[in-house]
Every structure is written in C-alpha cells, then in structure tokens.
C-alpha cells in the first residue's frame, strides 16, 4: 500500500490517497474491495475489472490515529 499524499499530521475529515499494489493483475467482479487500516478506518474501492493497482481515499474519522498507516 502506498500513498501520493505527503507525510504529515492529519485531523478528522482530512482525506488521504491510498493505492493498493498487487504483484499481478487481479479481477474483482461485483462488490467492492474494502481495505481495513490500523486506525480502524476503511478505504472502499469500487469494482474494477482487471488491475495491478487500484486507488481510493481514506477520510480520517474521529479518534483515528496512527504514526504510519498500514493495512
């Protein structure tokens, strides 16, 4: 997992770009890919056909803190 959003301190309501990279193409048919972060927050990525990399946005929720986001 990577992010184009600069490192820094973010507060509730701030948006952080999240990109999930797969080692090979992955196909998702129906439903959504939901990435759970160590803050307890999630990133929902809408269905995609076939990709080796997908992106979504994490919006910081109340009481969600982490020195470095992990999934």
C-alpha positions in Angstrom: 0.0 0.0 0.0 1.3 3.4 -0.9 0.0 7.0 -0.9 0.6 10.1 -3.1 -0.5 12.2 -0.1 2.5 13.8 1.7 3.6 12.5 5.1 2.3 14.7 7.9 -0.3 15.1 10.6 -3.9 14.9 9.6 -7.1 15.5 11.5 -10.7 14.3 11.4 -12.2 14.9 7.9 -8.9 15.1 6.1 -8.5 12.9 3.0 -5.5 10.6 2.4 -5.0 8.9 -1.0 -4.4 5.2 -0.7 -3.1 3.0 -3.6 -3.1 -0.8 -3.3 -0.5 -2.6 -5.5 -0.8 -6.3 -6.4 2.0 -8.5 -7.5 -0.1 -9.5 -10.5 -3.4 -8.4 -12.2 -6.4 -9.0 -10.0 -10.0 -9.2 -11.2 -12.9 -8.1 -8.9 -16.4 -8.7 -10.2 -19.2 -7.3 -8.2 -18.9 -5.8 -4.7 -16.2 -3.6 -3.5 -12.6 -4.0 -2.3 -12.5 -2.9 1.3 -9.1 -2.2 2.8 -9.0 -2.0 6.6 -6.4 0.2 8.1 -4.7 0.1 11.5 -6.6 3.1 12.6 -9.9 1.2 12.4 -10.9 3.2 9.3 -11.5 1.6 5.9 -11.0 2.5 2.3 -13.7 1.3 -0.1 -12.6 0.8 -3.7 -15.4 0.5 -6.3 -15.5 -2.6 -8.5 -12.8 -2.7 -11.2 -12.3 -5.2 -14.0 -8.7 -6.2 -14.0 -5.8 -4.2 -12.5 -2.5 -4.5 -10.8 -3.0 -1.2 -8.9 -6.2 0.5 -7.5 -6.7 3.7 -5.6 -9.2 5.1 -3.1 -9.5 7.8 -0.5 -9.3 7.4 3.3 -11.1 10.0 5.3 -9.8 10.4 8.8 -12.5 9.6 11.3 -12.9 10.6 15.0 -10.2 9.2 17.3 -8.3 7.6 14.4 -4.6 8.0 14.9 -1.5 6.2 13.5 2.1 7.2 13.1 2.2 5.4 9.8 -0.9 3.8 8.1 -0.8 0.1 7.5 -3.4 -2.2 6.1 
